[in-house]
Amino acid sequence: MGQINIKLRRVQDGGIAHWCPGCGEIHILPSSWYFDGNLESPTFRPSFRHNGLQRVFIDGKWTGEWRRDATGNTIPYTCHYNVVAGELQFCNDCTHALVNQKVPIPDLPAGFTDEELSSW
């Protein structure tokens, strides 16, 4: 468990975590998925899809609150992407601003590196 490089870290179950710029949070790819072994420009399969409710984050940490629409209802979201050769390839069913875009896996933000994170 720990930081692999500036973009990836292993978590307790053996999965690999990275920062998702679309959601503004860490996503964990399960250890059971295909991984090509390339730590600099990794490819994972299958695609990652996360459905849930939009959460309120401050400095990358969940506040415990949910985003709500004008009538007070929680707002659903979907994040769906492929990780190919070090890029996050966001699919057309994403509900965030990076829908249909390709972006390099970003560096882990402050608070998620070994120097700043004592345990996961």
C-alpha positions as CSV (number, residue, x, y, z in Angstrom):
1,M,0.0,0.0,0.0
2,G,1.4,3.4,-0.9
3,Q,2.3,5.8,-3.6
4,I,3.5,4.2,-6.8
5,N,4.3,7.4,-8.7
6,I,3.0,11.0,-8.8
7,K,-0.3,9.8,-10.4
8,L,-1.0,6.4,-8.8
9,R,-1.1,4.7,-5.4
10,R,-2.0,1.2,-4.2
11,V,-4.7,0.8,-1.7
12,Q,-5.3,-1.9,0.9
13,D,-7.1,-4.4,-1.3
14,G,-4.4,-4.1,-4.0
15,G,-6.5,-1.8,-6.2
16,I,-4.9,1.3,-7.8
17,A,-6.2,4.7,-6.9
18,H,-5.9,7.9,-9.0
19,W,-7.4,11.3,-9.1
20,C,-10.4,11.9,-11.3
21,P,-10.5,15.5,-12.6
22,G,-14.1,15.1,-13.7
23,C,-15.4,14.2,-10.2
24,G,-12.7,16.0,-8.2
25,E,-12.1,12.9,-6.1
26,I,-10.1,9.7,-5.9
27,H,-11.3,6.6,-7.8
28,I,-10.1,3.1,-7.1
29,L,-9.6,0.6,-9.9
30,P,-10.1,-3.0,-8.5
31,S,-7.1,-5.3,-8.3
32,S,-9.1,-7.9,-10.3
33,W,-9.1,-5.8,-13.4
34,Y,-6.6,-6.2,-16.3
35,F,-3.6,-3.9,-15.8
36,D,-0.9,-3.8,-18.5
37,G,1.9,-3.2,-15.8
38,N,2.9,0.1,-17.3
39,L,3.2,2.4,-14.3
40,E,3.9,5.5,-16.3
41,S,1.2,5.2,-19.0
42,P,-1.2,2.5,-17.7
43,T,-4.1,0.7,-19.4
44,F,-6.8,-0.9,-17.3
45,R,-9.8,-2.9,-18.4
46,P,-12.8,-2.9,-18.3
47,S,-14.0,0.7,-18.2
48,F,-14.7,2.3,-14.8
49,R,-18.3,3.4,-14.2
50,H,-19.5,5.0,-11.0
51,N,-23.1,6.1,-10.4
52,G,-24.1,7.9,-7.3
53,L,-25.2,11.2,-5.9
54,Q,-23.2,14.4,-6.3
55,R,-21.3,15.1,-3.1
56,V,-19.9,18.4,-1.8
57,F,-16.1,18.4,-1.6
58,I,-13.8,21.0,-0.1
59,D,-10.1,20.6,-0.9
60,G,-10.8,17.1,-2.2
61,K,-12.5,15.9,0.9
62,W,-16.2,15.0,1.2
63,T,-18.0,17.3,3.7
64,G,-20.7,14.7,4.3
65,E,-23.2,16.9,2.4
66,W,-25.0,16.1,-0.9
67,R,-25.4,18.6,-3.7
68,R,-29.1,19.5,-4.2
69,D,-31.2,21.1,-6.9
70,A,-33.4,24.2,-6.4
71,T,-36.2,22.0,-4.9
72,G,-33.8,20.3,-2.4
73,N,-33.5,17.0,-4.2
74,T,-30.2,15.2,-4.4
75,I,-28.6,15.3,-7.8
76,P,-27.5,12.0,-9.4
77,Y,-24.2,11.7,-11.4
78,T,-22.3,9.2,-13.6
79,C,-18.6,9.0,-14.2
80,H,-17.6,6.5,-16.9
81,Y,-14.2,6.2,-18.6
82,N,-11.6,4.0,-20.0
83,V,-7.9,4.2,-18.9
84,V,-5.8,3.7,-22.0
85,A,-2.1,4.5,-22.2
86,G,-2.1,6.9,-19.3
87,E,-5.3,8.8,-20.4
88,L,-8.7,9.0,-19.0
89,Q,-11.1,8.7,-21.9
90,F,-14.5,9.9,-20.6
91,C,-17.6,8.4,-22.1
92,N,-20.7,10.1,-23.4
93,D,-22.8,9.1,-20.4
94,C,-20.7,11.2,-17.9
95,T,-22.7,13.9,-16.2
96,H,-19.6,16.1,-15.5
97,A,-17.8,18.6,-17.6
98,L,-15.3,16.2,-19.0
99,V,-17.9,14.1,-21.0
100,N,-16.4,12.8,-24.3
101,Q,-13.0,14.2,-23.5
102,K,-9.5,12.6,-23.1
103,V,-7.2,13.8,-20.5
104,P,-3.9,12.5,-19.0
105,I,-4.2,11.0,-15.6
106,P,-3.5,13.9,-13.3
107,D,-1.0,14.0,-10.5
108,L,-2.3,13.1,-7.1
109,P,-3.4,16.3,-5.3
110,A,-2.1,17.6,-2.0
111,G,-3.3,15.4,0.8
112,F,-3.0,12.1,-1.2
113,T,0.7,11.6,-1.5
114,D,2.8,9.5,0.9
115,E,4.3,12.6,2.4
116,E,0.8,13.9,3.4
117,L,-1.2,10.7,3.9
118,S,-0.4,8.4,6.8
119,S,-2.9,5.6,6.0
120,W,-5.7,4.6,3.6
